[in-house]
Amino acid sequence: MDDGRGHPEVFAGAAAESAKETSPERDVEIAASFSAAEVRHLERPRIRSRIEVDGKAERLDESARENLPAQVEPGRVYKDVKGRRNIGARLTGGGDGA
């Protein structure tokens, strides 16, 4: 699996390990990962994320999954699943700098 930047995807199974993969080009970044032997959703997940900044910023929103499709089927059991999500921003100018 590819992380979207041409690098092979590596799952550590813990948020602390995922945080090691943050980028020095970003001013703010939140990284999280998960792993589970089994996952079953009762209904389709509804996920939203939003980054708001004063001034100009480049937004980052990356995710990766293993053994879990982008659209899960309610009631289906997925085994040996792993996932990672990075959300962040790089300030590009403007704002008051506070």
N, C-alpha and C positions, 0 to 999 in steps of 0.2 A: 504494500500500500504506500502511496506517495503523500507527503504532507502538503502538497500544493506549491511548494517552493523547490521541487526537484530533489528533495531529500527523502530517503526511506522513512516511513513512519515507525516510531518505536513507542510502545505503550509500557509505562512503568507500573500501572495499577494503583498509583497513589498520587494525590494532588501535589505533594511535596516534590516528587520526582518530576512531574509535569512542569512545575515552576522553573526547573533548571533549563527548560527549552524556550524561555522567554527571550525576546530580542532586544539588544541594546539600542536599536534605533527607535524604540517606542518610549514615550514619556510615562505612559500609564498602561499596564497590562494586567489582566486577571486570567489565570490559567487554572483549569480544573480537569481532572480525569477520573474515570471510573472503570471498574471491571466487576463482573458478576458471573457466577456459574450459570444462572438462569434469570431471565427477565420475561415478565408477561405484563402487558398493558391492558387494562380493562377498557380503555377507549384511546383514540388517537391523541397523542400529546399535542398541546398548543404551546409553542415556545416563542417568546419574543425577547429581544435584547435591544437596548437603545443606549447610545453614548451621546451626551450633551456637553458641549464646551462653549465657553465664551471665546470668541476669536475663531481662527481657522485651524482645522486639524484634519489629518488623514486617519480614517477609521480602519481598524483591523477587526475582522470577524472570521476566524478559522475554526473548522471542526473536522474531526475524523472519526470514523466508526469501523469496528471490526465485528463481523457476524451479526450486524444489526442494520437493516435497510433504512433508507431515508424516510420512507413511509411504512411504519409498522402496521401490522394487521392486529386489531384488537382480539384478545383471547389466545393468540398464538404464543408459544413458548420459544424464545430464542436462547441458545446455549453458548456459553463461553464468549460473552460479549465484552467489548472494551470500547471506550470512547474518550475523546479529548476535545475541549473547547477553549479557545483563546479569544478574548475580547480585549481590545485596547485602542489607543490613539497615540498619534505623534503630533505634537503641536507644531504648526507651520508658520506662526506669526499672528499678530493682532492680539486683542484682549489686553487686560491690564497687567498680566504677568504675576498676579497675586495668587 
